[in-house]
Each structure stands twice: as structure tokens, then as C-alpha cells.
Amino acid sequence: MSFRAKATFGTSCLISFAVVSYVHISHKLERDAMKVGVQMDIERQQRKKENLQILEEQRMLAEKLKAQDIEPSKESSR
């Protein structure tokens, strides 16, 4: 084999290796990014549940407070 043929073969092998490596690395990075996205979604859903529970508790407390405010008003108007 001539030097030119060996150089061409070596260069094409090197380029092929570089392309395959790049594809594998980028694929792994994309998978990692998707996992982080899923984890963030799970955390967001948990925060939403907690916020809804807090909101419901606040609504119940507000209703109790209204009921307490109404009862003394009825008594004082008598």
C-alpha cells in the first residue's frame, strides 16, 4: 500500500471514530438532561400538591375565622 492510501485510510478511520464518539457523548448528555427534566417535573408536582394542601388549610381557617367573626357580631347586636 502506498503512503497516500495509508494516510487516507488512517484519516477516514480517525474521522469515523470522532463522529461515532461525538454521537455517543451527545446522546448520553441528552439522556442525562431528560432525566433532570423528569426529576424537576416530579419535584414541581410535589410542590404543587403541597401548595394545594396549604391553600385548602388556609381556606378552612378563613371559613372558621368568618364563622367566629359572625357569631360575636350576632351576640353584640342583641
C-alpha positions in Angstrom: 0.0 0.0 0.0 1.2 3.5 -0.8 1.7 6.2 1.8 -1.2 8.2 0.3 -3.6 5.2 0.7 -2.5 4.6 4.2 -2.9 8.3 5.1 -6.4 8.3 3.5 -7.4 5.2 5.4 -6.0 6.5 8.7 -7.7 9.8 8.3 -11.0 8.3 7.4 -10.8 5.9 10.4 -9.9 8.8 12.7 -12.8 10.9 11.4 -15.2 7.9 11.7 -14.1 7.3 15.3 -14.5 11.0 16.1 -18.0 11.1 14.6 -19.1 7.9 16.5 -17.6 9.2 19.7 -19.4 12.6 19.3 -22.8 10.9 18.7 -22.4 8.6 21.8 -21.4 11.5 24.0 -24.2 13.8 22.8 -26.7 11.0 23.2 -25.6 10.5 26.8 -25.8 14.2 27.5 -29.3 14.3 26.1 -30.4 11.4 28.2 -28.9 13.0 31.3 -30.7 16.2 30.5 -34.0 14.3 30.1 -33.5 12.6 33.5 -33.0 16.0 35.1 -36.2 17.3 33.4 -38.2 14.3 34.8 -36.8 14.9 38.3 -37.7 18.6 38.0 -41.3 17.7 36.9 -41.6 15.3 39.9 -40.4 18.0 42.3 -42.8 20.5 40.7 -45.7 18.1 41.1 -44.9 17.5 44.7 -44.6 21.3 45.4 -48.0 21.8 43.7 -49.6 19.1 45.9 -48.1 20.8 49.0 -49.3 24.2 47.8 -52.8 22.9 47.2 -52.9 21.4 50.7 -51.7 24.6 52.3 -54.3 26.5 50.2 -57.1 24.2 51.4 -55.9 24.6 55.0 -56.0 28.4 54.6 -59.5 28.2 53.1 -60.7 26.2 56.1 -59.1 28.6 58.6 -60.6 31.5 56.7 -64.1 29.9 57.0 -63.6 29.3 60.7 -62.5 32.9 61.2 -65.5 34.1 59.3 -67.7 31.9 61.4 -66.1 33.2 64.6 -66.5 36.8 63.4 -70.1 36.4 62.6 -71.1 34.7 65.9 -69.8 37.6 68.1 -71.5 40.1 65.9 -74.8 38.4 66.3 -74.3 38.4 70.1 -73.3 42.0 70.3 -76.3 43.2 68.2 -78.8 41.6 70.6 
